[in-house]
Amino acid sequence: MVPYRVLIADDHPHARLAIRAILEEDSLFKIVGEAKHGREAIQLCERELPDILLIDIEMPIMDGLEATKLIKEKFPFIKVIILSVSDNVGDLFTAIQYGAQGYLLKNMDPDDWLQYLHSVVDGSSATTRDLAGKLLYQFRERDLQNTPEINSLTPREKEILLLVSDGLTNKQIAEQLFIAENTVKNHIKHLLGKLELENRVQLASYAVKYITN
């Protein structure tokens, strides 16, 4: 299998070395560059077109969140994973809003890092139940009570919402429900429109708040 090309962006050299050491343990990943700040990360993305960008939040010149926003606007195919020493909900929410596929804490076990990155490149939802739960507070702040009542959803839509919150891909949902993958995609598209939400992260959070509780 051709390895996924990874770009690391962190202003601390020791952090970059630690990240490199983790990734070099797995042949699925190949490091193609390192950036010391957000602006340099953008420049390297333009030059290297990596598959994955691991980017720290707090960096000089341009922080990781702003760089993520600009990179996803220009290169939507690059999977961006935010790195941080804190699970600050506000940063997490902003990162997802800007198009990031995930959020990794620097103090996580290296095996958990690799497992998480595998789930991202395999097409699994970047949103686990824990991640969805962290977003609930922000959804309350964004007046989620205006979201349509849960009884407006069909049994099939509720079923798909629960599977999305479990982190299943469209293909996995299709296999579990014995329906076509395109049918799943259509259901999810319809759910996003009906619930006035923007992505799978928000769908998962909705499920956690209104269906699983």
Buried (B, 14 or more C-beta within 10 A) or exposed (E): EEBBBBBBBBBBEEBBEBBBEBBEEBEBBBBBBBBBBBBBBBEBBEEBEBBBBBBBBBBEEBBBBBBBBBBBEEBEEBBBBBBBEEEBBEBBBBBBBBBBBBBBBBEEEBEEBBEBBBBBBEEBBBBBBEBBBBBBEBBEEEEBEEBEEBEEBEEEBBBBBBBBBBBBBBEBBBEBBEBEBEBBEEBBEBBBEBBEBEBBBBBBBBBBBBBBE
